[in-house]
Amino acid sequence: MGQSTESQWTIETLKEYLLRLVEEHDQRHLRAEAQVEQLRQTQMELLRVSIVDVKEAAVLALENSRNATAFALASAKEAVTKAEVANEKRFDSVNEFRNTLADQQRALIPRAEVELLVKSVDDKLTAQAALIEHQNSRIISIASGQTGRLAGTMQGWGYAVGVVGLAISIISVAVLVLAHIAK
């Protein structure tokens, strides 16, 4: 048995056998290469699709980012504008308050000056009160000296009126008597 197997092989059969093996190997290799090439093309197509998808996604993300940035910038600009307006209003109030204080400072008299004026007026009033008191005491002393004289003068006038009244009465009686006599 071992011999019959050996005897069937010849160089020609071995060559054919080896060529057939090489041919099968080459065909398997070509099929494998074809499968690899098909796989590579499929992967390339998927990669192209993926690249397109990634590119579209990147463009979309970039667009969204631009929109978000523009919106954020507009919001920030609006916030800054509002803050500037509020600051301006606050500074207007502060400036108005400063102007009011400046007006008060110009218009109102300082405390030291008021105290000096009040002291001056107080001193003048005290001097006037002393003068009035002195004049009152002089008037009282003159009035008391005049009271005796006035009483004497009034008594003298009383006597004078009485004498004149008596004289008129006597003259009246004399006229009546003479008129009565003349009748």
DRENRO-499433 format. One record per atom (N, C-alpha, C): atom name; x, y, z. Coordinates in steps of 0.02 Angstrom, whole numbers. Layout:
[site CA, [X, Y, Z]]
...
//
This chain:
[site N, [40, -58, 0]]
[site CA, [0, 0, 0]]
[site C, [42, 61, 0]]
[site N, [87, 62, 42]]
[site CA, [130, 120, 44]]
[site C, [165, 130, -21]]
[site N, [177, 77, -58]]
[site CA, [212, 82, -119]]
[site C, [167, 106, -174]]
[site N, [107, 84, -177]]
[site CA, [63, 104, -231]]
[site C, [50, 179, -228]]
[site N, [49, 209, -168]]
[site CA, [39, 280, -163]]
[site C, [100, 315, -190]]
[site N, [156, 285, -178]]
[site CA, [216, 317, -201]]
[site C, [223, 308, -276]]
[site N, [199, 259, -301]]
[site CA, [207, 246, -371]]
[site C, [161, 289, -413]]
[site N, [109, 312, -386]]
[site CA, [64, 352, -426]]
[site C, [92, 422, -435]]
[site N, [133, 443, -394]]
[site CA, [161, 510, -400]]
[site C, [220, 510, -446]]
[site N, [214, 554, -492]]
[site CA, [270, 565, -537]]
[site C, [285, 639, -536]]
[site N, [334, 657, -567]]
[site CA, [353, 727, -568]]
[site C, [298, 766, -603]]
[site N, [271, 736, -652]]
[site CA, [219, 769, -689]]
[site C, [156, 774, -645]]
[site N, [138, 723, -611]]
[site CA, [79, 726, -569]]
[site C, [92, 772, -510]]
[site N, [152, 771, -485]]
[site CA, [169, 815, -430]]
[site C, [166, 887, -453]]
[site N, [191, 898, -513]]
[site CA, [188, 965, -541]]
[site C, [116, 988, -548]]
[site N, [75, 943, -575]]
[site CA, [4, 960, -585]]
[site C, [-29, 971, -518]]
[site N, [-12, 928, -470]]
[site CA, [-41, 935, -404]]
[site C, [-20, 1002, -373]]
[site N, [43, 1019, -378]]
[site CA, [69, 1081, -349]]
[site C, [40, 1141, -386]]
[site N, [35, 1136, -452]]
[site CA, [7, 1191, -490]]
[site C, [-67, 1201, -472]]
[site N, [-101, 1144, -463]]
[site CA, [-170, 1148, -443]]
[site C, [-176, 1181, -374]]
[site N, [-131, 1162, -328]]
[site CA, [-130, 1193, -261]]
[site C, [-115, 1267, -266]]
[site N, [-66, 1283, -307]]
[site CA, [-48, 1354, -315]]
[site C, [-107, 1391, -347]]
[site N, [-138, 1359, -397]]
[site CA, [-196, 1389, -430]]
[site C, [-253, 1399, -381]]
[site N, [-268, 1350, -340]]
[site CA, [-320, 1356, -290]]
[site C, [-302, 1411, -240]]
[site N, [-237, 1409, -223]]
[site CA, [-214, 1459, -176]]
[site C, [-221, 1529, -207]]
[site N, [-202, 1536, -270]]
[site CA, [-208, 1600, -304]]
[site C, [-281, 1621, -309]]
[site N, [-325, 1573, -324]]
[site CA, [-396, 1589, -329]]
[site C, [-423, 1611, -261]]
[site N, [-404, 1574, -210]]
[site CA, [-426, 1593, -143]]
[site C, [-398, 1662, -126]]
[site N, [-334, 1672, -147]]
[site CA, [-303, 1736, -133]]
[site C, [-339, 1791, -171]]
[site N, [-356, 1779, -235]]
[site CA, [-392, 1828, -275]]
[site C, [-461, 1842, -246]]
[site N, [-494, 1788, -225]]
[site CA, [-560, 1797, -194]]
[site C, [-554, 1838, -130]]
[site N, [-502, 1823, -90]]
[site CA, [-491, 1859, -28]]
[site C, [-474, 1932, -43]]
[site N, [-433, 1942, -96]]
[site CA, [-416, 2010, -116]]
[site C, [-479, 2047, -139]]
[site N, [-520, 2012, -177]]
[site CA, [-582, 2042, -201]]
[site C, [-627, 2060, -142]]
[site N, [-631, 2013, -94]]
[site CA, [-671, 2028, -34]]
[site C, [-642, 2087, 4]]
[site N, [-574, 2087, 10]]
[site CA, [-541, 2143, 46]]
[site C, [-554, 2208, 9]]
[site N, [-548, 2206, -58]]
[site CA, [-560, 2266, -98]]
[site C, [-632, 2289, -90]]
[site N, [-677, 2241, -93]]
[site CA, [-748, 2259, -83]]
[site C, [-759, 2289, -14]]
[site N, [-728, 2257, 37]]
[site CA, [-732, 2283, 105]]
[site C, [-702, 2354, 109]]
[site N, [-643, 2363, 77]]
[site CA, [-611, 2429, 77]]
[site C, [-655, 2481, 44]]
[site N, [-686, 2463, -12]]
[site CA, [-730, 2510, -47]]
[site C, [-791, 2526, -4]]
[site N, [-818, 2473, 27]]
[site CA, [-875, 2484, 72]]
[site C, [-855, 2531, 130]]
[site N, [-796, 2518, 157]]
[site CA, [-772, 2559, 212]]
[site C, [-759, 2631, 188]]
[site N, [-730, 2637, 127]]
[site CA, [-718, 2704, 99]]
[site C, [-784, 2740, 89]]
[site N, [-834, 2704, 64]]
[site CA, [-900, 2735, 53]]
[site C, [-929, 2756, 120]]
[site N, [-924, 2710, 168]]
[site CA, [-948, 2728, 236]]
[site C, [-909, 2787, 264]]
[site N, [-844, 2787, 251]]
[site CA, [-802, 2841, 275]]
[site C, [-822, 2906, 241]]
[site N, [-834, 2903, 174]]
[site CA, [-857, 2963, 139]]
[site C, [-923, 2987, 167]]
[site N, [-969, 2940, 178]]
[site CA, [-1034, 2958, 207]]
[site C, [-1023, 2987, 276]]
[site N, [-980, 2955, 314]]
[site CA, [-966, 2980, 382]]
[site C, [-934, 3049, 379]]
[site N, [-887, 3057, 331]]
[site CA, [-855, 3123, 325]]
[site C, [-907, 3175, 306]]
[site N, [-951, 3158, 259]]
[site CA, [-1004, 3204, 239]]
[site C, [-1049, 3219, 298]]
[site N, [-1067, 3165, 335]]
[site CA, [-1109, 3175, 394]]
[site C, [-1074, 3218, 446]]
[site N, [-1010, 3202, 457]]
[site CA, [-971, 3241, 505]]
[site C, [-964, 3313, 482]]
[site N, [-952, 3321, 416]]
[site CA, [-946, 3388, 389]]
[site C, [-1012, 3427, 397]]
[site N, [-1068, 3393, 380]]
[site CA, [-1133, 3425, 389]]
[site C, [-1146, 3441, 462]]
[site N, [-1128, 3393, 506]]
[site CA, [-1137, 3404, 577]]
[site C, [-1093, 3462, 601]]
[site N, [-1031, 3464, 575]]
[site CA, [-986, 3519, 594]]
[site C, [-1012, 3586, 570]]
[site N, [-1037, 3587, 507]]
[site CA, [-1065, 3649, 480]]
[site C, [-1126, 3670, 522]]
[site N, [-1169, 3621, 538]]
[site CA, [-1228, 3635, 578]]
[site C, [-1207, 3660, 648]]
[site N, [-1157, 3626, 677]]
[site CA, [-1134, 3647, 743]]
[site C, [-1103, 3716, 740]]
[site N, [-1064, 3729, 686]]
[site CA, [-1034, 3795, 678]]
[site C, [-1088, 3848, 669]]
[site N, [-1139, 3832, 629]]
[site CA, [-1194, 3879, 619]]
[site C, [-1231, 3893, 685]]
[site N, [-1244, 3838, 723]]
[site CA, [-1277, 3846, 788]]
[site C, [-1233, 3887, 835]]
[site N, [-1168, 3874, 832]]
[site CA, [-1122, 3911, 875]]
[site C, [-1122, 3985, 856]]
[site N, [-1121, 3999, 790]]
[site CA, [-1125, 4069, 767]]
[site C, [-1189, 4102, 791]]
[site N, [-1245, 4066, 783]]
[site CA, [-1310, 4094, 805]]
[site C, [-1310, 4107, 880]]
[site N, [-1284, 4058, 918]]
[site CA, [-1282, 4066, 990]]
[site C, [-1236, 4124, 1009]]
[site N, [-1180, 4129, 975]]
[site CA, [-1133, 4184, 988]]
[site C, [-1165, 4251, 971]]
[site N, [-1198, 4254, 914]]
[site CA, [-1231, 4316, 894]]
[site C, [-1285, 4335, 945]]
[site N, [-1324, 4284, 966]]
[site CA, [-1376, 4297, 1016]]
[site C, [-1346, 4320, 1081]]
[site N, [-1292, 4286, 1103]]
[site CA, [-1259, 4305, 1165]]
[site C, [-1230, 4375, 1160]]
[site N, [-1200, 4391, 1102]]
[site CA, [-1172, 4457, 1092]]
[site C, [-1227, 4510, 1092]]
[site N, [-1283, 4496, 1060]]
[site CA, [-1339, 4544, 1059]]
[site C, [-1366, 4553, 1130]]
[site N, [-1372, 4498, 1167]]
[site CA, [-1397, 4502, 1236]]
[site C, [-1348, 4541, 1279]]
[site N, [-1284, 4528, 1270]]
[site CA, [-1233, 4564, 1309]]
[site C, [-1235, 4639, 1292]]
[site N, [-1242, 4653, 1226]]
[site CA, [-1245, 4723, 1205]]
[site C, [-1306, 4758, 1236]]
[site N, [-1362, 4723, 1236]]
[site CA, [-1424, 4751, 1265]]
[site C, [-1415, 4761, 1341]]
[site N, [-1383, 4713, 1373]]
[site CA, [-1371, 4718, 1445]]
[site C, [-1325, 4777, 1460]]
[site N, [-1274, 4785, 1419]]
[site CA, [-1227, 4841, 1429]]
[site C, [-1263, 4907, 1418]]
[site N, [-1305, 4910, 1367]]
[site CA, [-1344, 4971, 1354]]
[site C, [-1389, 4987, 1413]]
[site N, [-1424, 4936, 1439]]
[site CA, [-1468, 4947, 1496]]
[site C, [-1427, 4969, 1557]]
[site N, [-1370, 4938, 1567]]
[site CA, [-1327, 4957, 1624]]
[site C, [-1302, 5028, 1616]]
[site N, [-1284, 5047, 1555]]
[site CA, [-1262, 5116, 1543]]
[site C, [-1318, 5166, 1557]]
[site N, [-1379, 5149, 1535]]
[site CA, [-1436, 5193, 1547]]
[site C, [-1449, 5199, 1622]]
[site N, [-1447, 5142, 1657]]
[site CA, [-1458, 5143, 1729]]
[site C, [-1403, 5183, 1764]]
[site N, [-1342, 5173, 1742]]
[site CA, [-1286, 5211, 1770]]
[site C, [-1295, 5286, 1758]]
[site N, [-1316, 5303, 1698]]
[site CA, [-1327, 5373, 1680]]
[site C, [-1381, 5403, 1725]]
[site N, [-1436, 5365, 1735]]
[site CA, [-1490, 5389, 1779]]
[site C, [-1464, 5399, 1850]]
[site N, [-1423, 5351, 1873]]
[site CA, [-1397, 5355, 1940]]
[site C, [-1350, 5416, 1945]]
[site N, [-1309, 5426, 1894]]
[site CA, [-1264, 5483, 1896]]
[site C, [-1303, 5548, 1890]]
[site N, [-1358, 5547, 1852]]
[site CA, [-1401, 5607, 1849]]
[site C, [-1427, 5624, 1918]]
[site N, [-1450, 5573, 1955]]
[site CA, [-1474, 5584, 2023]]
[site C, [-1419, 5609, 2068]]
[site N, [-1360, 5580, 2061]]
[site CA, [-1303, 5601, 2102]]
[site C, [-1284, 5673, 2084]]
[site N, [-1283, 5689, 2019]]
[site CA, [-1267, 5758, 1998]]
[site C, [-1319, 5807, 2023]]
[site N, [-1383, 5786, 2020]]
[site CA, [-1436, 5829, 2045]]
[site C, [-1428, 5841, 2119]]
[site N, [-1411, 5788, 2156]]
[site CA, [-1399, 5795, 2228]]
[site C, [-1339, 5841, 2241]]
[site N, [-1286, 5833, 2201]]
[site CA, [-1228, 5877, 2209]]
[site C, [-1247, 5949, 2195]]
[site N, [-1286, 5960, 2142]]
[site CA, [-1308, 6028, 2126]]
[site C, [-1349, 6057, 2183]]
[site N, [-1393, 6016, 2212]]
[site CA, [-1434, 6039, 2268]]
[site C, [-1389, 6058, 2326]]
[site N, [-1340, 6016, 2341]]
[site CA, [-1294, 6032, 2396]]
[site C, [-1255, 6096, 2381]]
[site N, [-1233, 6104, 2318]]
[site CA, [-1196, 6165, 2299]]
[site C, [-1241, 6226, 2307]]
[site N, [-1304, 6220, 2285]]
[site CA, [-1352, 6276, 2293]]
[site C, [-1362, 6293, 2366]]
[site N, [-1370, 6241, 2407]]
[site CA, [-1378, 6252, 2479]]
[site C, [-1316, 6286, 2508]]
[site N, [-1258, 6264, 2486]]
[site CA, [-1197, 6293, 2513]]
[site C, [-1191, 6366, 2494]]
[site N, [-1213, 6384, 2433]]
[site CA, [-1211, 6454, 2412]]
[site C, [-1265, 6494, 2447]]
[site N, [-1325, 6465, 2454]]
[site CA, [-1383, 6503, 2479]]
[site C, [-1386, 6506, 2555]]
[site N, [-1367, 6453, 2589]]
[site CA, [-1374, 6451, 2662]]
[site C, [-1313, 6483, 2694]]
[site N, [-1327, 6518, 2750]]
[site CA, [-1275, 6553, 2787]]
[site C, [-1239, 6503, 2833]]
[site N, [-1174, 6509, 2839]]
[site CA, [-1138, 6462, 2882]]
[site C, [-1157, 6471, 2956]]
[site N, [-1151, 6418, 2994]]
[site CA, [-1172, 6417, 3064]]
[site C, [-1132, 6469, 3104]]
[site N, [-1067, 6474, 3093]]
[site CA, [-1026, 6521, 3131]]
[site C, [-1050, 6593, 3119]]
[site N, [-1067, 6608, 3057]]
[site CA, [-1092, 6675, 3040]]
[site C, [-1159, 6688, 3074]]
[site N, [-1203, 6638, 3074]]
[site CA, [-1268, 6645, 3107]]
[site C, [-1258, 6656, 3182]]
[site N, [-1214, 6617, 3212]]
[site CA, [-1202, 6626, 3284]]
[site C, [-1175, 6696, 3298]]
[site N, [-1131, 6721, 3255]]
[site CA, [-1104, 6788, 3263]]
[site C, [-1159, 6841, 3257]]
[site N, [-1204, 6832, 3207]]
[site CA, [-1260, 6879, 3198]]
[site C, [-1307, 6876, 3258]]
[site N, [-1323, 6816, 3282]]
[site CA, [-1368, 6808, 3339]]
[site C, [-1338, 6841, 3400]]
[site N, [-1272, 6831, 3411]]
[site CA, [-1239, 6863, 3469]]
[site C, [-1241, 6938, 3462]]
[site N, [-1229, 6964, 3401]]
[site CA, [-1231, 7036, 3389]]
[site C, [-1301, 7064, 3404]]
[site N, [-1353, 7030, 3378]]
[site CA, [-1422, 7053, 3390]]
[site C, [-1438, 7048, 3465]]
[site N, [-1415, 6994, 3498]]
[site CA, [-1427, 6986, 3569]]
[site C, [-1393, 7043, 3608]]
[site N, [-1330, 7059, 3589]]
[site CA, [-1295, 7114, 3622]]
[site C, [-1333, 7180, 3613]]
[site N, [-1356, 7192, 3551]]
[site CA, [-1394, 7254, 3537]]
[site C, [-1459, 7255, 3578]]
[site N, [-1494, 7198, 3581]]
[site CA, [-1556, 7196, 3620]]
[site C, [-1543, 7208, 3694]]
[site N, [-1488, 7180, 3719]]
[site CA, [-1470, 7190, 3789]]
[site C, [-1455, 7263, 3802]]
[site N, [-1417, 7295, 3755]]
[site CA, [-1402, 7366, 3762]]
[site C, [-1466, 7408, 3759]]
[site N, [-1511, 7391, 3712]]
[site CA, [-1574, 7428, 3707]]
[site C, [-1616, 7419, 3770]]
[site N, [-1617, 7357, 3797]]
[site CA, [-1656, 7345, 3858]]
[site C, [-1627, 7386, 3915]]
[site N, [-1561, 7390, 3920]]
[site CA, [-1529, 7430, 3973]]
[site C, [-1547, 7504, 3963]]
[site N, [-1545, 7527, 3900]]
[site CA, [-1562, 7597, 3886]]
[site C, [-1634, 7612, 3903]]
[site N, [-1679, 7565, 3884]]
[site CA, [-1751, 7574, 3899]]
[site C, [-1761, 7574, 3975]]
[site N, [-1727, 7531, 4011]]
[site CA, [-1732, 7528, 4083]]
[site C, [-1708, 7594, 4114]]
[site N, [-1653, 7620, 4087]]
[site CA, [-1626, 7684, 4112]]
[site C, [-1676, 7741, 4099]]
[site N, [-1704, 7741, 4037]]
[site CA, [-1753, 7793, 4020]]
[site C, [-1816, 7787, 4062]]
[site N, [-1837, 7724, 4074]]
[site CA, [-1897, 7715, 4117]]
[site C, [-1884, 7742, 4187]]
[site N, [-1825, 7728, 4213]]
[site CA, [-1811, 7753, 4280]]
[site C, [-1807, 7830, 4280]]
[site N, [-1781, 7860, 4226]]
[site CA, [-1780, 7933, 4222]]
[site C, [-1850, 7961, 4217]]
[site N, [-1892, 7927, 4175]]
[site CA, [-1962, 7950, 4168]]
[site C, [-1997, 7945, 4234]]
[site N, [-1986, 7891, 4270]]
[site CA, [-2019, 7882, 4336]]
[site C, [-1996, 7937, 4384]]
[site N, [-1930, 7951, 4383]]
[site CA, [-1906, 8002, 4429]]
[site C, [-1932, 8071, 4409]]
[site N, [-1935, 8085, 4344]]
[site CA, [-1962, 8149, 4321]]
[site C, [-2036, 8152, 4338]]
[site N, [-2071, 8097, 4326]]
[site CA, [-2143, 8095, 4339]]
[site C, [-2156, 8105, 4414]]
[site N, [-2114, 8076, 4458]]
[site CA, [-2127, 8086, 4528]]
[site C, [-2113, 8158, 4548]]
[site N, [-2062, 8188, 4517]]
[site CA, [-2048, 8259, 4531]]
[site C, [-2103, 8303, 4503]]
[site N, [-2129, 8282, 4448]]
[site CA, [-2181, 8321, 4414]]
[site C, [-2249, 8312, 4449]]
[site N, [-2257, 8260, 4485]]
[site CA, [-2322, 8246, 4516]]
[site C, [-2339, 8301, 4565]]
[site N, [-2290, 8322, 4605]]
[site CA, [-2304, 8376, 4653]]
[site C, [-2318, 8440, 4617]]
[site N, [-2279, 8455, 4567]]
[site CA, [-2290, 8516, 4529]]
[site C, [-2355, 8513, 4492]]
[site N, [-2368, 8456, 4464]]
[site CA, [-2430, 8447, 4426]]
[site C, [-2491, 8455, 4472]]
[site N, [-2485, 8427, 4530]]
[site CA, [-2541, 8434, 4578]]
[site C, [-2550, 8507, 4597]]
[site N, [-2495, 8542, 4606]]
[site CA, [-2499, 8614, 4622]]
[site C, [-2527, 8654, 4565]]
[site N, [-2506, 8637, 4504]]
[site CA, [-2531, 8672, 4445]]
[site C, [-2604, 8658, 4437]]
[site N, [-2624, 8597, 4447]]
[site CA, [-2695, 8581, 4440]]
[site C, [-2737, 8616, 4493]]
[site N, [-2709, 8621, 4551]]
[site CA, [-2745, 8657, 4605]]
[site C, [-2750, 8730, 4587]]
[site N, [-2696, 8758, 4558]]
[site CA, [-2696, 8828, 4538]]
[site C, [-2748, 8840, 4484]]
[site N, [-2754, 8794, 4437]]
[site CA, [-2804, 8800, 4384]]
[site C, [-2874, 8794, 4414]]
[site N, [-2879, 8753, 4462]]
[site CA, [-2945, 8746, 4495]]
[site C, [-2965, 8812, 4528]]
[site N, [-2917, 8844, 4562]]
[site CA, [-2931, 8909, 4592]]
[site C, [-2947, 8960, 4539]]
[site N, [-2909, 8959, 4484]]
[site CA, [-2919, 9007, 4431]]
[site C, [-2988, 8998, 4401]]
[site N, [-3009, 8936, 4388]]
[site CA, [-3076, 8924, 4360]]
[site C, [-3129, 8947, 4410]]
[site N, [-3115, 8933, 4473]]
[site CA, [-3164, 8954, 4524]]
[site C, [-3170, 9030, 4527]]
[site N, [-3113, 9066, 4523]]
[site CA, [-3114, 9140, 4525]]
[site C, [-3149, 9166, 4463]]
[site N, [-3134, 9137, 4404]]
[site CA, [-3166, 9160, 4343]]
[site C, [-3240, 9146, 4348]]
[site N, [-3260, 9088, 4373]]
[site CA, [-3331, 9071, 4380]]
[site C, [-3365, 9120, 4428]]
[site N, [-3331, 9137, 4482]]
[site CA, [-3359, 9185, 4530]]
[site C, [-3366, 9252, 4498]]
[site N, [-3316, 9273, 4460]]
[site CA, [-3318, 9338, 4427]]
[site C, [-3375, 9339, 4377]]
[site N, [-3385, 9285, 4340]]
[site CA, [-3440, 9283, 4292]]
[site C, [-3506, 9284, 4328]]
[site N, [-3510, 9251, 4383]]
[site CA, [-3572, 9251, 4422]]
[site C, [-3587, 9321, 4447]]
[site N, [-3537, 9356, 4472]]
[site CA, [-3548, 9424, 4498]]
[site C, [-3568, 9469, 4442]]
[site N, [-3535, 9463, 4385]]
[site CA, [-3552, 9505, 4329]]
[site C, [-3622, 9489, 4306]]
[site N, [-3642, 9427, 4305]]
[site CA, [-3709, 9408, 4284]]
[site C, [-3760, 9438, 4332]]
[site N, [-3747, 9433, 4395]]
[site CA, [-3795, 9460, 4444]]
[site C, [-3798, 9536, 4435]]
[site N, [-3740, 9567, 4424]]
[site CA, [-3739, 9639, 4417]]
[site C, [-3777, 9659, 4354]]
[site N, [-3770, 9624, 4299]]
[site CA, [-3806, 9638, 4238]]
[site C, [-3880, 9629, 4250]]
[site N, [-3900, 9578, 4285]]
[site CA, [-3971, 9566, 4299]]
[site C, [-3998, 9623, 4343]]
[site N, [-3960, 9640, 4392]]
[site CA, [-3983, 9693, 4436]]
[site C, [-3988, 9757, 4396]]
[site N, [-3941, 9774, 4358]]
[site CA, [-3942, 9836, 4319]]
[site C, [-3999, 9831, 4269]]
[site N, [-4011, 9775, 4240]]
[site CA, [-4065, 9770, 4192]]
[site C, [-4130, 9775, 4228]]
[site N, [-4134, 9753, 4286]]
[site CA, [-4194, 9758, 4324]]
[site C, [-4205, 9830, 4346]]
[site N, [-4156, 9863, 4362]]
[site CA, [-4159, 9932, 4383]]
[site C, [-4177, 9974, 4321]]
[site N, [-4150, 9962, 4270]]
[site CA, [-4163, 10001, 4210]]
[site C, [-4234, 9990, 4187]]
[site N, [-4269, 9951, 4206]]
[site CA, [-4337, 9938, 4187]]
[site C, [-4380, 9976, 4231]]
//
